[in-house]
Amino acid sequence: MKALTRNPFLLYSYLSTEMLAPFFASFLIMNGVFFLVKLIPFLNFALDLDISFTDFVRMFSYMMPNMLLYTLPMAAMMGVIIAFSRLSSDMEILALKASGISVYRILPPLFIVALSITLATTYISTKLIPASEISMKQLTYQLLKEKIDKGIKEYQFTEALGDLVVHVGEIDNDTGQWTNVWVSDMRGQKNPSITMASKGRMFSNLDEMNITILLENGSLHRPDEKDAQIVNFERYIINIPLQPGSQPKPSERKSLGMMQLYERAHEKGLNTEDGRELLTEFHKRLVLPFGCLILTILGLPLGLQSGPGKRATGIPYGLAVFVLYYVLFTLGRTLADDGKAPVAFIMWLPNAIFLLIAFYAINRVTHEKPILPERLQFMLNNLYAIALKPFVYLWKKIYNLLFGSRTEVSQSPSGDKPGEEIADDELKVLRGDEHAKIYHYSQCRLYNQDSCSTTFLSAAWAEEAGFKPCKLCAPKTNISPAAPPSGSKGVK
């Protein structure tokens, strides 16, 4: 331990390794979850276009940057929480403090790891996402156009254009000219409009993501129960937007670079809807990476809430903090788009709030205090007891009514008959404090303390482990002299 004090690099490399290992594990798990969520609608799109495996991998790789923008901050926060929870539970943090290493000495490696992940997130947000959106748009356009080109054949009806059915007599392979064209249009109407033309051609536009059919020298027939129409024309244009199936249409603002977003936002005017949306996208690409830095640093005080004899509350609290951050971020982005608040202020407000929370939490754990004040923790515990416990009790009653209470066969250490059935609720009547070496019955008001992390099957098991009843539970204690079975400690 003295070597760690004399050699900061050894301490920093050790702590960095402890943080990076769970970070990569969390990163793989979260991306796997996001992959499964995106896979089903993506498979529908792939099967609809009948694309090859290579194009499938390319298209999914273009979706990865948008996933990484959310999985990287979450994985970084979880990695830090898990690392410091383990260090606290194994009393390594206590050993560091005993050697004169304070929490502030632990911050440099945390900042290095957090800053590295933040820089990666910034690059993804500002560079990779616009490039992937452009590539996704080009690949989607190419695949949809190939599907349409393959579907239009001579003397065959094609339904590759959705509600439009096209029949072409002959196709000139050199010029792409059509002859004897017949088009049935069912878009937005019950009875199809029939268009017949002697010539026609098809054009495509990547920027607008649509296909244009130009017909020449023909007639348009619109049947109606009351009034039918026949219109003769020399030139008739049909615009068909390319629909990417179940995939969302590529967003134009996501494909713009940072400077393009800023310039176009000011060109359109910050008081206009388009201008606000462009400026919101500009700030979003900077807000989320900085939020990654704050959430990663906030993982330190959350992880230090664990310890010997304490519940590992860092992970559920971290998930709650992560969800709350993105709820506030989404709310701010909506208010910014609607023009109900200044864009820059409302977009950066969640980061400012959580930065203050991070400073406050680090200051509390540095002075050996819990993050939440005792009064607030007491109020939350009472709120849980008042609001949630009745629902838990009701759920147990309904479960037992429907499926019956679960029972286990156990030999009681207090002299119960072998083979007697004891309900699960009765097995968990005792909880012990490892440090104070005292235990409580479930009726005791100290039963739900966080320090009571050890569970015993009975008072005999607790007595065998060296625990004594608390002053409130002492009158209820009636310990049988029967010894526990050999090879078992009766501790959960």
N, C-alpha and C positions, 0 to 999 in steps of 0.2 A: 504493500500500500504506500510505503514511503517512496518507492520508485515512481508511482503514479503522480505523487506530489512534486517530485523533482523533475519529472519528464512529462510536460503537458501533452506532447505529441502522442505518447503511449495512452494516456487517458482519453484524448480526443478520438484516436483511431478505435479504441475499444468501444466507446459510446456510439460512434458512427456505425460500426459493424452491428452493434445491437439494434440500432434503429433501421438499418437498411435491410436486414434479413426479414423482419416481419413486413416491411414496406413492400418488398417484391412479392412476398406471399399474398398480401392483401391485394396488390395490383393484379396478379393473375386471377385471383378469385373474383374480383369485381368486374374485370373485363370479360371473364367467362359468363358471369350473370348477364351483363349487358349484351353479350354476343347471343345468348339464348333468347333474350327478349326481342332482339332485332331479327333473329334468324327466320321465324315463321313468316312474317310479311315479306321479308326479302326473298324467301324461297318461292312465294307466290309470284312475285315479279319475275324471278329467274325462269320459272317453269312457263310462265305466260309468253316470254320472249324466246324460250328454247335456246338459251345462251350456253356457251361452252363453259367448262370448268375454269379455264384460264380467265375468261371475262368475268366469271363469278367471283374469283379471288381478287381480280383488279377492282371490281366495283365495291366489294366489301372493304378493301384496303382504303378506298377513298372515304369510307364512312368512319374509319378509325379515329381521325383527328377530333371529330366532334365528340366521340365517346371519351377520348383521353382528356378532354377539357374538364370532364366531371369526375372521371375515375382517378386521375392523378392526385387532386387535392384530397379526396376521400381516403385513398390508399396511404398518402403521406401522413394524414392525421391518425389513422388507425395504426400505422407502423410505429409512430412515436408513442402513442398510448400503450400499445402492447409491450414495447421495449421497456418503458419506465415502470409499467405495472409489474413486470417480471423482476426488474431490479429492486423494486420496493418490497415485493413479496419475499424475495430471497435475502433481504436485509443488506443488499449491496449498497444501496443509497445510505443506509444508516452507517455502514462501515466507512463510506466516503466522508460523511459528515464528521465522524469520529476522528478521521485523519486530518481534519481542517479544510476539507474541500466543500465549499458551500454550493448552493443551487446556482449562484451566478457563475461559478467556474464550469458548470455543466452547459451553460448557454452557448458558448462558441461552437462546439460541434453540432448543436441543434440548429444554430443559424446557418452553418455551412450546408448541412443536409437540406434544410428548408429552402435556402436560397438556390441551391442546385436544382431542386425540383421546380421551384418557381420560374427559373430561367427556361427550363424545358417547357413548362406550361405556357410561358409567354411566347416562345418560338412557335409552338403549336397554334396558339390563338391568333397570332398576327401574320404568320407565314403559311403554315401548313393548311389551315382551314380554308383560306381563299383559294390556294392552289388545288386542294382536293375538290372544292365546289366546282371549279372550272373543269377539272378532269372528269368529274362525275357528270356534269352537264354534257360534255362532248361525247362521253361513252354512252350515256343514255340516248342522246340524239342519234348516234351512229347505230345503236342496236335497234331502236324503233324504226329508223329509216330502212335498215336492212330487212326488217320484218315486213314492212310495207312493200318494198321492192320485190321481195321474194313472193309475196302474196298476189301481186298483180301479174296475171298471165293471160295469154291470148285465149279468147273464147271461154273464159272461166269467170264465175262470180267470186269476188274476194270480199271478205268481211274483216280484213285487217285494219280498216279505218273506223271501227266502232259502229256508229249508227249509220254510216254511209256504206252502201254496197255498190261496187264498181264492176262494170263489165266492159272489156276492151276487145274490139275485133282483131286488130293487128297492131304490133309494136315494132317500130323501126329501131333496131339495136344500135345503129350509129348515132342517130339524132335524138332518140327517145320519144319520137312523135307517135301519138295514138291516132287511130282512125276508128270510126263507128263506135263512139263512146256512149255508154248508158249508165246513169247514176241514179240511185234511189237514196233519198235523203229523209231520214226519220227523226232528225234532231228537233226536239221541242214540239212535235206534232203527232197526232194520232194516225193520220193518213200520210203515206210517204209522198214527197214531191219527186216527180220523175223528170230527169233532164236527159235529153238526147242531143248529141252533137256529132258532126262529121269528123271533127278533129279535136285534139286535146293534148295537153302536156302537164307534167307535174314538176313543181319547183319546191325547194326546201330552204328554210331560213334557220340557221343555228341560233342567232341572237334572240329571235322571237320564239324559238322552239315550236314552229308550226310548218305545215305543208300546204302549198297552194296548188289547186288544180285549175288550169286555164282551159276553158272550152270555147270553141269557135264554130259559128254557123250551125245553130241548133235551136231547140225550143224547150221551154220549161212548162211542165204540166202540174198544176196544183188542184187536185180533186177536192171537192167540198160538197157536203150534202145540199147546201143552199146555192152556192155560187162557185162554179169551177172556173179556173183561169188557165189560159194558154198564152205564153209570152214567147215571141220569137226574138232571137238575139244574134248579134255578130260575135260578141265577146262576153263571156260570163266567168266570174272568178268565185271559187269556193275555197275559203280558208279553213284549215283543219288543224287545231292545236294538237301537238304530240302529247298524249297523256302517258306518263310513265307508270301506268298500272297502279299498284298499291304503294309505290314509292312516292314520297313527297316531291313536288315539283321543285327543282333547284332554285334557291333564292338568289335574286340578283345582288342584293346588298351583301350577302355572305361571300360572294365571289370577288368583291372589290377589295383593293388594298387599303392600308390605313390612310395614306394621303388622299386616295380617291374618295374614301368615305368622308373625310373631313372637308375636302373641297366641294364635293357635290352637296353636302349638307348645307354649306353656306351659300351655294349657288341657288338651291331651291328655297332657301330661307328657313331659319330656325323656328319660325312661327307656323310653318306649314306642316302638314302631317308627314309628307315624304322627308322633309328636312329633319324632323325630330326622330323618325325611324332610323335614318342614316347616322345621326349623331348618337343615338342610343346604341347602335351596333358598334360604333367607334369606341365608346366608353366601356361597353361590355367586354371587349377584347383586352382591356387593361385592368378592369375591375376584378375579373375572375382569377387571373394569375396572382394579383396582390392578395386576394382573398385566400388563395392557396398558402401563401406565406403566413398569414395570420392564423389560419386553422391549424397549420403544422406546429407553430409555436404554442398554440393553445393546448396541443396534445400533451405537453410537458406537465402542467399542473393537474390535468385530468388523470394522467398516468400515475402521478405521485399520490393520488387518493387511495391507492391500494397499499397493502402492507400485511405483515403477519397478523393473522386474526381478524382481518378486515375483508369485507366483500369487495370483489373486483368491479367497482362501479364505473370505472373510467370508460369502458367500451360503450355501455348503454348511454351514458352521459354524452360521449363523443358523437354517437349517432344522432342524439337529440339536438346537439349543437349544430351538426352538419345540416340536418333537415331545417332547423330554424333559420340558418344563414341563407339557404337557397329559397326558403319561403319569402324572407325579406327581400332578397335579390329579385325574385320574380315579381313581387309586388311593386318594387321600385321601378323595374323595367316597364311594367304595365302603366304605371302613373306617368312615366316619362313619355311613352308612346302616345298617351291620351292628352298630353299637354297640361296635366293637372299640377305639375311641379317642375321646377327647373331640371333639365336633364342631368347636368353634371352633379348637382347637389344630391338629388334623389338616388342616382346610380352609385355614388360613393358613400352614401350614408351607412349602409350595412357594414362596410369595411371599417368605417370610423367607430361604429358601435362595438364591433368585435375586437378592434384593436385596444380600446379602453378596457374591455373585459379581459383580454389577454394580460395587459399590464397589471390589472387588479388581481387576477388569479395568481400570477407569478409572485407578486408581492406577498400574497397571503401564504403560499406554500413556503416561501423563503423564511418567513417568520414562524414556521411550524404551526400554521393555522389552517383549518379546512377552508375550502373555497367559499362555501356558503356559511354565513354567520350562524351561530347556534340557534338563535331565535327563528331565523328563516328556515333552517333545517327542521326545527321543531314544528313549525307551521306546516311544512310540506308533509312531514310524517303524519300529522293530524289530518291533513287534507286527504292523504292516502287512506287513513283509517276510516274517515267519514265517508268519502266518495267512492273508493274502489273496493274496500273490503266487503261491503254488502253484496256487490256484484260477484265477487269471487266466491263468497259463501253461497249465493243463489245458484251460481254455475255448478258448484260441487253438489248441491242438493239435486239439481236437474240431472246431472251426470249419473249420480247414484240411483236416482229414480229410474232412469232409462236403461242403464247398463249394470246396475248393482255396484255396491262398494267393493273395491279391490281389497283382497286379504292376502296375507302371507303366513306361511306356517313357520313358526319360530320357537325355539326353546327358550323360555324366559329365564334370565339369570336370577330372577327374584323368587324362584321356586315354583313357577307355573308348571302345569302339566305339559309334557312333551306332546307336540302335535296340536296344541290349542291355537285356534285362529285368532290373530290379533290384527286389528285394522291398522292401515297406514297412519291415520291421524293419531292413533294411540302410540305408535312407535316413535313419533317425533315430539314427545311432550317435553323433553329436556334439551336445553341449549346452554352451552358453557362458554365462559370467558377464559381464554387460554392464558392470559396474563394474570388475572386476579385469581384463577383457579377456583371459581365459583360457578354454580349452575342455577338455572331458573326453570320453574314450571311454566307451562303455556299461559296460566292465569296471572302470572306475575307481570307487573307493569314494566319491568326491566327486560322482559323476554325478547323484545324486538330490537334491542340495541345492536348497532353494527359490530361492536366488539364481541358479541356472542356468535362466534362462527363455527363452534364445534357442537355436534348433535350426538346425544346418547340415547340408547334404547330404553334405559331405565336408570333409577338412582343408583343401583348396584354397579352398573357400568361406570357411572361418573365417579363413585366412591373408589372403585378399583384404579381409575386413572389419576387419583389424587385430588379430585374436585370436592368442594364442600357446598352445601346449599347456602343461598344468600339468606340474610336475616328475615326477609319476607317469606321465604319458602321453607325455612327451617321447621316451623310447626307442622308442615304437611309431610315431612320426610319420614318414611317408614321403611328402612333398608332391611332387606332380608339377608341373613348371614350366608346364604348360598353363594358359592364362588362361581364366577363366570366359567364357561367351558374353556378348556385349554386351547391355546393357539388362536384366540380371538380377543380383541380389545373392545369390541362393541362400540367403536367410535365411527361416526359417519363423516 
